[in-house]
C-alpha cells in the first residue's frame, strides 16, 4: 500500500467515512475532523510510517507540517518517509 492510500485510510477512519468519501482536495475541516481527531490522525500516521511528524498540536499554524488539505498531508508524509530512508 502506498503512502497516499494509507493516509486516506487513516483520515477516513478518523472522520468515520468511507475511503471513497475522502478526496485529495478535502481539508480536514471539510471531513469533520476536529483538533482531537487531527492529533489522533497524526499519531496514527507516525505509527503507520514509523516517522516523527513535526507537528505542534498546541499551535498548528507554527508547525512545519502542512495540514491544509489531504494532498498536503500526503506530500508532507512522503517527504518525511523519503528523508528517513
Secondary structure as GFF3:
##gff-version 3
##sequence-region A 1 85
A	DSSP	alpha_helix	3	15	.	.	.	ID=ss1
A	DSSP	three_ten_helix	19	21	.	.	.	ID=ss2
A	DSSP	alpha_helix	35	49	.	.	.	ID=ss3
A	DSSP	three_ten_helix	60	62	.	.	.	ID=ss4
A	DSSP	alpha_helix	70	84	.	.	.	ID=ss5
###
